[in-house]
Amino acid sequence: MEREIWPQAGVGQFPKPLQKPHPPIAMAMVGPGGPTAAFIAERDYIPISANFVPIENIEGQQRAYGQARERLGRPVDHGVWRVCRNILIAQSDTHAEELLSDPDGTLAFYFRYLRGVRRIADFRDQQQAPPETLNAFLEVDQALKDCVIAGSVKTVTDRLIALVDRLGPFGTLVSVGHDWDDADLWRDSMTALAVDVMPAVSQHADSLGS
């Protein structure tokens, strides 16, 4: 096959934003702080805690970000922080447990894929194994326990309030979207989160101060 090749270096041109100052830049963190948190703090970026990390990582990110801001002599504004979580509100706690226990359900598949990509060298030879085997190999059950908030309206409300108590008030809770295996279930979950859960969580956060 004949073809022409144009060698390229770099990523091309970066046009200057028309808006001045430029729109705020947000950056996500996965690990428990470290250089990424310092990078965000130095540049006044908006910190985002990823949805696929345990709460302990988010606590570490907060500490590292706060320490970096203090070294720079700049204020720490937790009101700009975004915390991403995987949230599913079901008809009952039992219903939620059934959904999470499905080895090939939406959330199990998500974490299996995500963890498989991050361990592609180990995972490659096992891709044809059944979901249960892959989930065990990739510790999907632990990821669901660490990173998913699921249950009835009351349970999810209580767990989100506990999250606020643990992390302190923060700016924005980001409920991450997932591929739907049951459209009505996920629509109802988002509606319940907005209508039945967040007013109580927001009221609690406001009572703690920012």
C-alpha positions as CSV (number, residue, x, y, z in Angstrom):
1,M,0.0,0.0,0.0
2,E,1.4,3.4,-1.0
3,R,1.2,6.2,1.5
4,E,2.8,9.4,2.4
5,I,4.0,10.1,5.9
6,W,4.2,13.5,7.5
7,P,6.4,13.5,10.6
8,Q,4.8,15.3,13.5
9,A,6.2,16.6,16.8
10,G,4.2,18.0,19.7
11,V,0.5,18.3,19.8
12,G,-0.1,21.2,17.5
13,Q,-1.2,24.8,18.1
14,F,-2.9,26.0,21.3
15,P,-5.2,28.9,20.5
16,K,-5.3,31.7,23.1
17,P,-8.8,31.7,24.9
18,L,-10.9,34.7,24.0
19,Q,-12.2,34.8,27.6
20,K,-10.0,36.7,30.0
21,P,-9.1,35.4,32.4
22,H,-9.3,32.0,30.8
23,P,-12.0,29.5,32.0
24,P,-11.0,27.8,35.2
25,I,-9.1,24.5,34.7
26,A,-10.0,21.4,36.6
27,M,-7.7,18.4,37.1
28,A,-8.5,15.0,38.6
29,M,-6.5,13.1,41.1
30,V,-6.2,9.3,41.6
31,G,-3.4,8.7,44.1
32,P,-3.4,10.0,47.6
33,G,-2.0,13.4,46.8
34,G,1.7,13.7,45.9
35,P,3.0,15.8,43.0
36,T,-0.4,16.0,41.3
37,A,-1.9,17.7,44.3
38,A,1.0,20.2,44.5
39,F,0.7,20.8,40.8
40,I,-3.0,21.7,41.2
41,A,-2.3,23.9,44.2
42,E,0.4,25.8,42.5
43,R,-1.6,26.6,39.4
44,D,-4.9,27.4,41.2
45,Y,-6.6,24.6,39.4
46,I,-9.9,23.1,40.5
47,P,-9.2,19.8,42.3
48,I,-11.3,16.7,41.4
49,S,-11.2,13.4,43.3
50,A,-11.8,10.5,41.0
51,N,-14.7,8.2,41.4
52,F,-12.7,5.0,41.3
53,V,-10.5,5.6,44.3
54,P,-11.3,4.8,48.0
55,I,-12.1,7.6,50.5
56,E,-8.6,7.2,52.1
57,N,-7.1,8.5,48.8
58,I,-9.4,11.5,48.9
59,E,-8.3,12.3,52.4
60,G,-4.7,12.1,51.3
61,Q,-5.4,14.4,48.4
62,Q,-7.0,17.0,50.7
63,R,-4.0,16.9,53.0
64,A,-1.4,17.2,50.2
65,Y,-3.3,20.0,48.5
66,G,-3.8,21.9,51.8
67,Q,-0.1,21.5,52.7
68,A,1.0,22.7,49.2
69,R,-1.3,25.8,49.5
70,E,0.1,26.6,52.9
71,R,3.6,26.4,51.6
72,L,2.6,28.9,48.9
73,G,0.9,31.2,51.4
74,R,-2.4,30.8,49.6
75,P,-5.8,30.1,51.2
76,V,-7.4,26.6,51.0
77,D,-10.9,26.9,49.6
78,H,-12.6,23.6,49.9
79,G,-15.6,25.1,48.1
80,V,-13.9,24.5,44.8
81,W,-13.3,20.8,45.4
82,R,-15.2,18.3,43.3
83,V,-15.7,14.8,44.8
84,C,-16.8,12.1,42.3
85,R,-18.7,9.0,43.5
86,N,-20.6,6.2,41.9
87,I,-24.2,6.5,43.3
88,L,-27.1,4.1,42.8
89,I,-30.4,4.6,44.5
90,A,-32.6,1.5,44.4
91,Q,-36.0,0.5,45.7
92,S,-34.4,-0.9,48.8
93,D,-31.1,-1.9,50.3
94,T,-31.8,-5.5,49.3
95,H,-32.4,-4.5,45.7
96,A,-29.2,-2.5,45.7
97,E,-27.3,-5.5,47.0
98,E,-28.7,-7.7,44.3
99,L,-27.7,-5.2,41.6
100,L,-24.1,-5.0,43.0
101,S,-23.8,-8.8,43.3
102,D,-24.4,-9.3,39.6
103,P,-20.9,-10.3,38.3
104,D,-21.7,-8.7,35.0
105,G,-23.9,-5.8,36.0
106,T,-23.2,-2.2,35.1
107,L,-20.9,-1.4,38.1
108,A,-19.1,-4.7,38.2
109,F,-18.4,-4.5,34.5
110,Y,-17.2,-0.9,34.9
111,F,-14.6,-1.7,37.5
112,R,-13.6,-4.9,35.8
113,Y,-12.9,-3.0,32.6
114,L,-11.1,-0.2,34.4
115,R,-9.0,-2.4,36.5
116,G,-8.3,-4.7,33.6
117,V,-6.9,-1.8,31.6
118,R,-4.7,-0.7,34.4
119,R,-3.3,-4.2,34.7
120,I,-3.4,-5.1,31.0
121,A,-0.1,-7.1,31.1
122,D,-1.5,-9.4,33.8
123,F,-5.0,-9.4,32.4
124,R,-4.4,-10.1,28.7
125,D,-4.1,-13.9,29.1
126,Q,-7.4,-14.1,31.1
127,Q,-9.7,-12.1,29.0
128,Q,-11.9,-15.1,28.0
129,A,-12.4,-16.2,31.6
130,P,-16.0,-15.9,33.1
131,P,-16.9,-12.6,34.8
132,E,-16.7,-14.2,38.3
133,T,-13.1,-15.3,37.7
134,L,-12.1,-12.0,36.3
135,N,-13.8,-10.1,39.1
136,A,-11.9,-12.1,41.7
137,F,-8.6,-11.6,40.0
138,L,-9.1,-7.9,39.7
139,E,-10.6,-7.4,43.2
140,V,-13.8,-5.9,41.8
141,D,-15.8,-6.7,44.9
142,Q,-13.4,-4.5,46.9
143,A,-13.7,-1.7,44.4
144,L,-17.5,-1.8,44.7
145,K,-17.2,-1.7,48.5
146,D,-14.7,1.2,48.4
147,C,-16.1,3.3,45.6
148,V,-19.9,2.8,45.3
149,I,-22.6,4.3,47.4
150,A,-25.8,2.3,46.8
151,G,-29.0,1.5,48.6
152,S,-32.4,3.0,49.5
153,V,-33.0,6.7,49.6
154,K,-32.3,6.7,53.4
155,T,-29.2,4.6,53.1
156,V,-27.7,6.7,50.4
157,T,-28.6,9.9,52.3
158,D,-26.9,8.6,55.4
159,R,-23.8,7.5,53.6
160,L,-23.4,10.8,51.8
161,I,-23.8,12.7,55.1
162,A,-21.2,10.4,56.6
163,L,-18.9,11.3,53.6
164,V,-19.4,15.0,54.3
165,D,-18.6,14.4,58.0
166,R,-15.5,12.5,57.1
167,L,-14.1,14.8,54.4
168,G,-15.6,18.1,55.6
169,P,-17.8,20.2,53.4
170,F,-16.7,20.4,49.8
171,G,-17.9,22.3,46.7
172,T,-19.5,19.8,44.4
173,L,-20.6,16.1,44.6
174,V,-20.3,14.6,41.1
175,S,-22.4,11.6,40.5
176,V,-20.7,9.7,37.7
177,G,-22.8,8.5,34.8
178,H,-22.6,4.8,33.8
179,D,-23.9,2.8,30.8
180,W,-27.4,1.8,31.5
181,D,-28.4,-1.8,31.7
182,D,-31.8,-0.7,33.0
183,A,-32.8,2.8,31.8
184,D,-35.7,3.2,34.2
185,L,-33.6,2.2,37.2
186,W,-30.9,4.8,36.5
187,R,-33.3,7.5,35.6
188,D,-35.2,6.9,38.9
189,S,-31.8,6.9,40.7
190,M,-30.8,10.3,39.4
191,T,-34.2,11.7,40.1
192,A,-34.2,10.4,43.7
193,L,-30.7,11.8,44.2
194,A,-31.7,15.2,43.1
195,V,-35.1,15.4,44.7
196,D,-35.0,13.1,47.8
197,V,-31.3,12.9,48.8
198,M,-29.3,16.1,48.0
199,P,-31.5,18.6,49.8
200,A,-30.8,16.8,53.1
201,V,-27.1,16.3,52.3
202,S,-26.7,20.0,51.3
203,Q,-28.6,21.1,54.5
204,H,-26.2,19.0,56.6
205,A,-23.1,20.4,54.8
206,D,-24.4,24.0,55.3
207,S,-24.8,23.4,59.0
208,L,-21.2,22.4,59.3
209,G,-20.0,25.5,57.5
210,S,-17.4,25.7,54.7
